[in-house]
Amino acid sequence: MYLAAHSPATTAASIHLLPGDPPVEVLVRRNARAKRFSLRVSRSDGRVSLSLPMWAPEAEALAFLREREAWVRQHLDQAPGVQQARIGAELPICGVLRPVVAGTGRAARFFDGALHVPPGPREGPRLKALLGAMARDRLTAAVAHHAQAIGKGHGRITLRDPRSRWGSCSAKGDLMFSWRLIMAPPEVLDYVAAHEVAHLVEMNHSARFWALCKHLSPKTDDYRRWMRAHGADLLAWRFDAKDQPQC
C-alpha cells in the first residue's frame, strides 16, 4: 500500500504524466535503499508512485512505467472512490452505515443512530475529532482487556492516521492505532488491539506470536481477511475542511 510520507531514504520527487484516457499522475522519486524499480497504486486514494534506485536513469524508469500502463489502469479501476465525510453522507461507525445530518453546537455528536455535525466548512474535521474520541475509548478498553489477559503492562496509546498499517507496538510497549478502526466492525477493532497487545510478548510474527494472537482473538484469520478486503474502503474516507468560497 502507498505510504504518503517520504522516508529519510527518499529524495525530492517529481510528477510524471502517463498519457491516455484519462491521463494519470505518477509520483516519481529516488530511494537510496531501492535496488530495483517499484510501482505502487494506492487502494485507498488511487495515487500512483514509482520508486527507483539512485543510480538508475529516469528514462529507464519511465519506460518501465509505460510497459506496465495496463497494470496501473486495472488497479486504478479497482480502487474505491474517495468519500467525503460531510452532511448527506453515510459514514460507517462500528461497521454500520450511519447518516450524517445537520446538528447544533460547535462539535459533532453521535446519538439516535446518526452523526450530528454543525453545518459549515469544518464538517469533516469535526467528524474526524468525534471518530477519534470514539476510537480512543474503544481501543483503550480493548487494550486493557487483552493486556490483563496475558498479565502484561503497556505504554502510551496514541492514535494516528497511517496509510500502511492499522497499529504498531514499540520496543518500549507504546501502542499506536489508526483512529479509522472505529469505522470497522467492533470485533475487527478488538482483533487489531489483541494483535498489538500480543506484540508485548512476541515482537515478531512467529508461530508463537500467531498462537498468542489467536488465543486472544480466536477468529484472527477471519478478521485479517476482512481487513484485506475492506481496509481500503476505510482509508478512502476524507475528513478535510470544505474549500471556502472565493469573494
N, C-alpha and C positions, 0 to 999 in steps of 0.2 A: 504494500500500500504506500502511496505517495506521502512522504514526510515533508510538510510545508516549510519547516525551518531549515536553514542551511546548517550543516555540521561544520566544526572548525576546519575540516579537511577540504572543504569546498572553496572555490574562488568565485569571483563575480560571475554572474550568469547573464546570458543573453536570450532574447526571444527569437525563435525562427518560425516562419510561417510555412506550414505544409500546405501547398496549393490543393485545390479541389473544391468540391461542393458538399458541405461548406469548407472553407479553409480552417485549418487547425493550428492554434498557437502551441508551440513546443518550447519549454524551458530547457535550454542547453547550458550545461555547466560542467566544469572540470573538477575532478576529485582526486586528491593526492593518493587516496587509498585504492582507487579503482584500477583494476588490471584489464578490464575489457569494457566494451560499450554496454550500457544498461538502460533499457527503455521501460518506463512505467506509466500506467494510466490509473489515476485515482478513481476508485469505485465510488467515492463519496461526492466528488465535485467535478469529475471529468478532466482534471488537469493532467497534462501530458508532460513528462520530463525525460530528458536524455542526458545521462552522465557519461563522461569519457575520461580516460586517463590523461594525466598532464602532458604526456609525450605524444598523444595521438593527434594527427591532423584533423582539423574540424571538417574538412571536405569529406574524409572517410566516414566520420560520424554522421554527417548529413546523408551520405549515400546509404549507410546502414538504416537510417530513419526511412528513407524513401522506399527501400526494399520491403519494409515492414508496415507500409501505409495501410494495407488491408487489415492487418492485425490491430493497428491502432483504432481504426474506424469501427471494427467489430466490437472492441471493448468499450468504446465511447457509446455505442448504441445500447450496450448492456448496463451502463451506469445509470443509477436513479437520478431523476430530475431534482434540481435544487428546490427545496421547500422553504418558504419564508414564514417564520413564526410571527404571525400578526392576526389581528381581528379578522374573523371569517375563516381562518384555517381550522383544521382538526389536528391537534397535536397529541402524539402518543404519551400517555402517562401510565407507568406500570403496565405497559403492553396494551392499553386500551385507548382508542382514539377519543379525545375529549375536545369539544368545541371551544374555540377562543372567542369570547364575547366582550363587549364594551363594559367596563367597570368604572367604579368611582375611587376616589382617593389618590394616593401617589404611588402605590405598589400593586403588583399583580397578586391575586389571591386565587386559591383553588377551593371551591365549595359548590354544593349542589350539582356535582358531576361536570362542572365546567371551569375553564380558566378565565377569570375576570381580570382585565387589564385596562387601565385608563387609556383612552384613545390619544394618539399623538405620535410624534416621530420616535419615541423611545419604547414603543410596544415590545420590540424584540429584546432589547437589553433588560427590560423589566421582567419579561417571561423567563429569560435566562437566569436572572437572580432568584426567581421563585423556584425554578427547577434545581438550581444549585443547592438551595436551602433544603429542599425535599430530599435530594440525593444524599446530602451530608447526614441527615437524620437517619435514613435507612442504612447507609453504609456503616455509620458509627455503630449502630445496633448490631448489624450483621458481623462486623469485625469482632466486637466484644463477645458475641456468642461463640464464634468459631475459635477465638483465642482462648477462651475459657475451656473449651472442649479439649484442647491439646495442652493446656497448662502453660501457655506462653504469654509473655507481655509483648507489647508493640510500642513503637514510637509514634510520631506525629502522623495524623491523617490529613492529607491535602487533596484538594480537588482541582483538576486542570482540564484542558480540552485538547488532549493529544490526538494525533491523526493516525498513529500506527500501533497503539496499544490501549487496552482498557484499564490496566492497572500495573503497578510495579511495587517491588519491595526492595529497599536498600539494605546494605550490609548492617546498618545501624538499627534496622527494624522499622524505619519510617515507611509508610504506605501511601501510595498515590493512586487515585482513581479518576476515571472520567466521569464528570457530572452527568454526562448523557446517559449513563446507565439507568437513571430514573425513568427513561423512556422505554426501557426493556421490561419484559415481564419480571415480576418480583423474584421468581426462582432463578432467573438468569443473573440478576444483580447479586443475589445471595451466592451463586456459584463463583462469580468473579471475586467477591470478598473472601470466600473459602480458598480460592486459588492463591491469592496473595498471602493469606494467613499461613497456608501450607509452606510458603517460602520462608517463613520464620524458622522452620525446622530444616528444610531442604532448599538451599539456594541453587537449585538446578532444576532440570526437568527429567530426572532419572526415574527408574521404575518405582523407587521408594517414594519419590515426590508424588507421582500419579496415584499410588496406592493411598497415600495420606489424603490427597485431594478428594478421591472417591469415597474415603471414609467420612469426610466432612460433607461432601455433596455427592450422594450416590449416583445421580443422573448426570455426572460431569460430561460424559460423551454427548448426551442429548443437548446440553446447553452449549457446548462448544460448536456443535453443528448449527444451532440456532444463531449464534454469533457470526459464524461464517456466512450464513445465508442472509441475515438481516442487519448485520452491523453497519453496512454501508448506508442503509436507509436512515439510521440514526444520525450518521455523520453528514447526511445530505441536508439536514435542517440548518437554516441560517437564522441568527438572532441579532443581526446588525440593526442599527438605527435607520429609520427611513431618511432618504435624502430630503433636505429642507428645500421648499420651493424657492425658485430664484425670483428676486424682486426686479 
